[in-house]
Amino acid sequence: MKKNELFFKSCIFSILFFNIFLILSCVSKPIPIPGESKVLIENIYFEYLNIADKYFELEDYNNAAKYYKLAMENKNLYWQSYYKLAKTYALLSDWKNALPMFEKLLERDKDNHSIKASLAYIYSMQGDTKKAIEIYKKLLEEDSLNEKYLENYLAVLLSSKDSFVENQEEIEKIYEQIETNFPNNTNLKIFDNTKTKYLEEIKSENPDETEKDITNKNENKEITIKDEESNDLTEDIIK
């Protein structure tokens, strides 16, 4: 009898313990809804993207990049976050990371003018003026009176003395287009000063040459524009 009574009591205790555990579990944790955890995880990645955007607005690009990378772990947010991360790298002047990302974006969207313009900017900042010039020429073929394309293209053409000598006819053409169509362009004076500067430098090096001779001669020594304002002309393109 004692053995049976002990067994019976242990069973009752086990049942009571299980019921208490079940009740406590229900109170502390509601019964899960099918798919609820997936929704919660999805929301976390949206929060990562929102945090990244806020940092981007505050121009805290290092933290923005960190959260865009986290948001990219969600396949539904991957390309949106990828594009924003590429812009962030460009604004950080991290050309090594920005360039392949924009090239990949252009592969996916070959007619996107904004991506093309950003690529031209990055190429110019890396010193690859040839590729930058090629892109701006194509952009202007499709949108010949785009003020931003015109001034960024002219900034690239004036980025060195060699480029000035080699492209002087094109420089005059683009300068005239800006002056005619956008007479209030604030960068016209900078362009004009840069052209004058190069002419004076070349004349001082070759005092016996006429301006026509200078135009037709391709110098080999490169001199970078020291005017910081000239280098800033293309910064708006990736914002």
Buried (B, 14 or more C-beta within 10 A) or exposed (E): EEEEEEEEEEEEEEEEEEEEEEEEEEEEEEEEEEEEEEEEEBEEBEEBBEBBBEBBEEEBBEBBBBBBBBBBEBEEBEEBBBBBBBBBBBBBEBBEBBBEBBEEBBEEEEEBBEBBBBBBBBBBBBEBBEBBBEBBEEBBEEEEEBEBBBBBBBBBBBBBBBBBBBBBEBBEEBBEBBEEEBEEBEBBEBBEEBBEBBBEBBBEEEEEBEEEEBBEEEBEEEEEBEEEBBBEBBEEBBE
